[in-house]
């Protein structure tokens, strides 16, 4: 048996033709959907990039205990479990966060790995001294502009080289058995850097300022005329992503891998392209459907099922699904579910699920309603990071952040390890000038209002979702202070 995971970053379901988009160009996603099961109710768990990838390894939420960070010593890792059981696991990625301090322990969980350089701010090519940046809207940084000088054709771009490495793996290993291949590109994550030939199909002419990297903030009045331009740039990069997917599908056809190879095509989260007058996936806004409701496609050669599935699934289900496919037991600490029966016969695996970012809201959906719960404490207290690997995205925790650390008692999933309990300083990013968080508690009827434009009031439904959040937090062994922060102490008592 073999398995391939093709992973994108910031891939928007509402921009793909299998999910109803009629203006982007994604024929290979349509080709994929015709061959496999397309999930209509897939949701994220822990956000953003590295927390989502930790879920792909561990099969459990981590945002209740930890912000962005590496794999921990006590974590179960799906690729490492495969490796230890004689199933070769290989990672190919241009996602440069894997090789920063906050992601530094992921790649060595695989049997082997390849790093393709040059995306975004990857510290790749050197340029000593200043570099003139073009007049621009949004973000524009020196390192990214330097990197682009070395990726000035489609063939030289990191995404192309990532998938080329995937082709080489398949050419060499397609006749072998027992392997897992993860081909993962940073695209279509911002900045939306594309060659002119891909943009031409969406925007033949543009005479505005340089703008392909929206910031994490509201769409300002100045930028509103350029929302269409940014969407066109995203669509052009998406077309490149679709073409890369087609290369994988071509190899599946060429070597008849459909006979014995699972194919998973997924993402970590979506991206706001002006919806709700916001850009990106800012920590200052609600996690709307555009961010948390993600595309997922799975082909399972055991059932060879194709069509639509409306069962509620999540990122945490991917690790158990892969392990189960290879006939390996799923560790008790993985809270996700194998999706084999869901793919084959539409068997549900859950009624509700959680999603969120460490220190922001905690949200819950059943696929019909979405309940977004804001912290009860306006100062967003108490909040801690629990870790044995004190690193932020691009740096280790500074010494001043470690001065008041404590040792926690073990959690149910830490293999008996006590953890460092460190006051969460990152929450300051979520607070306004008065030191208060900006979040609201909101309830949406997704069937009547899929764009989440009109919150509803329903006290009985809100009470139900509050209890569900507390129940799922309990199942995940959430830190006790999280119930206080979210105003769920009474609900927590009811589920003792």
NUKOLKE-210153 format. One record per residue (C-alpha): x, y, z. Coordinates in pm, whole numbers, padded with zeros to 5 digits, always signed. Example, Ala and Ser with C-alpha at 12.3 -4.5 7.8 and 13.67 -1.06 7.14 Angstrom:
+01230-00450+00780+01367-00106+00714
//
This chain:
+00000+00000+00000+00109+00356-00074-00020+00703+00009+00035+01052-00129-00059+01374+00049-00062+01688-00166-00085+01984+00068-00134+02352-00010-00128+02653+00222-00420+02900+00233-00621+02713-00030-00973+02860-00045-01253+02611-00105-01480+02883-00242-01227+02953-00518-01229+02596-00653-01462+02471-00926-01562+02151-00733-01698+02384-00465-01895+02600-00707-01653+02871-00824-01718+02961-01189-01444+03214-01265-01114+03060-01153-00937+02800-01367-00906+02471-01175-00971+02186-01423-00741+01945-01238-00926+01996-00911-01241+01907-01108-01058+01606-01251-00961+01505-00896-01317+01549-00766-01449+01321-01040-01219+01043-00913-01243+01071-00533-01461+01178-00241-01502+01554-00201-01578+01660+00156-01833+01939+00194-01793+01987+00571-01421+01979+00645-01302+02219+00916-00970+02321+01057-00879+02259+01419-00571+02449+01535-00461+02758+01342-00254+02881+01166+00029+02711+00970+00242+02510+01214-00038+02434+01463-00230+02285+01168+00072+02077+01068+00114+01955+01422-00243+01825+01397-00154+01640+01077+00118+01460+01273-00059+01411+01606-00429+01380+01524-00534+01610+01808-00597+01980+01880-00308+02180+02021-00441+02540+02027-00578+02505+02381-00231+02437+02523+00021+02599+02292+00067+02870+02034+00276+02828+01719+00553+02582+01792+00744+02266+01701+00660+01904+01757+00704+01817+02125+00900+01519+02265+00577+01352+02382+00386+01402+02055+00276+01107+01844+00387+01171+01486+00209+00991+01204+00508+01001+00963+00738+00878+01240+00500+00596+01335+00504+00491+00970+00885+00506+00966+00916+00294+01280+00685+00032+01131+00874-00016+00807+00673+00225+00593+00896+00482+00426+00783+00842+00476+00920+01127+00264+00854+01503+00288+00912+01745-00001+00828+02105+00082+00902+02468+00005+00712+02573+00320+01000+02757+00485+00841+02770+00830+00946+02406+00871+01307+02521+00895+01261+02806+01142+01281+02778+01522+00905+02735+01552+00890+02441+01312+01230+02284+01352+01128+01937+01473+00886+01831+01200+01105+01726+00906+01314+01469+01094+01004+01272+01183+01010+01146+00823+01245+00882+00680+01386+01149+00448+01304+01502+00340+01376+01765+00075+01375+02141+00129+01304+02368-00171+01416+02724-00103+01295+03072-00183+00934+03128-00074+00835+03462+00080+01083+03571+00349+01294+03254+00340+01648+03359+00435+01786+03224+00111+01979+03450-00125+02207+03715+00027+02193+04084-00053+02420+04292+00168+02306+04651+00200+01989+04818+00087+01756+04712-00191+01515+04954-00350+01156+04837-00311+00883+04940-00555+00609+05179-00448+00342+04945-00318+00025+04879-00125+00020+04607+00140+00342+04433+00240+00673+04429+00055+01000+04315+00214+01360+04304+00102+01419+03929+00139+01116+03837-00067+01211+04074-00347+01567+03936-00347+01436+03579-00363+01216+03666-00661+01521+03759-00865+01616+03390-00861+01263+03268-00941+01187+03474-01249+01038+03193-01458+00773+02933-01384+01038+02661-01401+01249+02831-01133+00964+02894-00890+00966+02698-00566+00627+02538-00626+00740+02401-00963+01056+02258-00813+00864+02107-00520+00634+01915-00752+00924+01825-00978+01086+01655-00679+00757+01475-00626+00763+01353-00986+01115+01223-00935+01009+01032-00622+00723+00868-00809+00937+00785-01112+01190+00613-00889+00965+00448-00632+00629+00374-00794+00703+00002-00816+00805-00019-00450+00553-00083-00174+00490+00067+00168+00564+00438+00134+00402+00769+00223+00486+01079+00017+00397+01431+00131+00433+01693-00144+00365+02027+00019+00383+02376-00127+00360+02712+00046+00135+02835-00238-00119+02987-00272-00012+03156+00053+00058+03525+00021+00249+03696-00140+00068+03607-00460+00376+03605-00677+00311+03470-01026+00461+03506-01370+00282+03730-01619+00167+03436-01832-00048+03305-01546-00192+03645-01461-00287+03731-01820-00587+03502-01819-00744+03703-01538-00611+04056-01583-00469+04156-01924-00392+04508-01806-00325+04673-01470-00183+05019-01415-00216+05047-01036+00055+05025-00767+00248+04707-00692+00019+04498-00470+00031+04120-00424+00072+04086-00047-00222+04215+00161-00150+04284+00525-00332+04129+00818-00581+04409+00871-00911+04551+00742-00941+04644+00375-00873+05017+00393-01058+05273+00184-00741+05338-00015-00707+04973-00111-01070+04896-00199-01027+04967-00575-00753+04704-00576-00936+04413-00415-01011+04270-00759-00642+04292-00849-00540+04091-00542-00810+03834-00612-00683+03804-00967-00330+03748-00841-00457+03477-00605-00654+03318-00889-00345+03320-01111-00139+03149-00841-00426+02906-00789-00410+02818-01159-00043+02730-01109-00142+02514-00809-00400+02339-01025-00141+02270-01293+00092+02118-01032-00189+01896-00907-00237+01780-01264+00121+01655-01269+00045+01429-00970-00273+01302-01135-00080+01231-01455+00164+01014-01261-00125+00837-01089-00255+00756-01438+00083+00669-01589+00176+00418-01319-00182+00307-01240-00134+00411-00879-00513+00421-00842-00493+00046-00776-00318+00069-00440-00244+00431-00353-00440+00662-00126-00441+01026-00242-00519+01310+00000-00536+01671-00121-00575+01918+00163-00480+02254+00313-00422+02411+00653-00677+02695+00634-00830+02949+00398-00768+03319+00340-00976+03636+00339-00966+03821+00007-01173+04120+00106-01471+03925+00240-01614+04094+00550-01384+04385+00453-01078+04199+00581-00758+04062+00440-00582+03740+00534-00644+03547+00857-00591+03817+01116-00611+03737+01484-00831+04043+01527-01133+03912+01337-01375+03626+01369-01269+03302+01208-01525+03312+00932-01605+03024+00696-01358+03159+00437-01078+03074+00682-01197+02765+00870-01413+02572+00620-01157+02405+00399-01141+02183+00090-01056+01816+00131-01034+01542-00131-00950+01177-00055-00918+00878-00286-00909+00545-00104-00821+00247-00326-00991+00007-00084-01336+00140-00172-01258+00353-00480-01552+00567-00375-01622+00896-00551-01879+01170-00500-01972+01412-00222-01963+01358+00153-02136+01591+00399-02000+01426+00715-01826+01664+00954-01450+01599+00940-01135+01784+01048-00760+01811+01004-00713+01589+01311-00868+01299+01115-00586+01282+00859-00324+01110+01078-00562+00833+01194-00682+00789+00835-00329+00730+00704-00232+00498+00991-00550+00295+00950-00490+00270+00574-00153+00107+00641-00305-00129+00896-00141+00035+01197-00314+00099+01532-00414+00456+01604-00254+00581+01931-00495+00651+02214-00383+01014+02227-00501+01078+01871-00853+01217+01899-00924+01224+01526-01099+00939+01349-01002+00715+01055-01215+00814+00756-01213+00484+00566-01577+00405+00640-01674+00769+00596-01523+00763+00248-01675+00426+00158-02025+00462+00298-02069+00809+00448-02037+00697+00811-02031+01002+01045-01741+01037+01288-01854+01335+01499-02147+01567+01561-01951+01881+01649-01594+02006+01641-01374+02285+01778-01142+02525+01599-00935+02827+01693-00600+02989+01758-00425+02991+02093-00543+03297+02285-00831+03402+02062-01188+03275+02041-01294+02914+02068-01544+02818+01800-01770+02518+01752-01974+02396+01458-02203+02107+01377-02193+02191+01007-02530+02367+01027-02454+02636+01284-02127+02806+01376-02084+02938+01730-01793+03173+01791-01725+03220+02162-01525+03524+02273-01317+03517+02593-01522+03621+02895-01228+03813+03041-01177+04135+02842-00804+04122+02915-00792+03765+02787-00667+03616+03114-00552+03369+03233-00355+03225+02940-00039+03012+02932+00178+02820+02689+00252+02460+02791+00566+02329+02625+00901+02156+02651+01016+02337+02334+00999+02711+02411+01022+02861+02062+00808+03115+01881+00775+03129+01503+01121+03263+01428+01295+03275+01764+01339+03105+02098+01144+03243+02393+01343+03542+02522+01485+03499+02871+01252+03763+03019+00956+03553+02906+01093+03258+03103+01152+03433+03436+00822+03330+03596+00773+02987+03442+00633+02701+03648+00618+02327+03601+00271+02194+03530+00148+01851+03619+00136+01609+03325-00156+01622+03086-00319+01300+02974-00128+01306+02644+00222+01409+02761+00343+01055+02842+00396+01143+03208+00599+01457+03133+00552+01774+03333+00562+02081+03108+00687+02437+03130+00393+02663+03210+00473+03005+03066+00253+03315+03062+00139+03372+02705+00290+03699+02585+00165+03662+02228-00188+03745+02339-00079+04110+02335-00109+04086+01957-00484+04032+02001-00546+04326+02238-00641+04683+02152-00485+05001+02286-00681+04959+02610-00545+04608+02661-00879+04449+02578-00959+04186+02315-01182+04290+02022-01381+03968+01983-01755+03913+01982-01961+03606+02061-02161+03522+01749-02397+03252+01623-02461+03190+01253-02701+02967+01063-02471+02843+00788-02749+02687+00581-02951+03009+00558-02652+03245+00577-02339+03073+00440-02159+03406+00410-02210+03471+00785-02348+03817+00724-02630+03814+00982-02571+03676+01332-02875+03519+01498-02993+03505+01858-03100+03170+01998-03030+03122+02371-03105+02749+02361-02861+02690+02075-02596+02903+02244-02634+02703+02566-02597+02381+02366-02279+02497+02194-02129+02626+02520-02174+02278+02668-02029+02121+02354-01723+02345+02372-01672+02251+02737-01720+01882+02656-01468+01887+02371-01223+02086+02584-01256+01820+02854-01198+01546+02595-00882+01728+02486-00768+01772+02850-00766+02151+02821-00584+02349+03091-00815+02436+03380-00769+02811+03335-00910+02796+02981-01257+02740+03129-01213+03054+03338-01085+03259+03042-01381+03154+02829-01645+03183+03103-01724+02811+03095-01673+02716+03460-02039+02621+03511-02049+02415+03193-01728+02241+03298-01882+02142+03631-02178+01981+03452-01950+01742+03263-01734+01630+03555
//
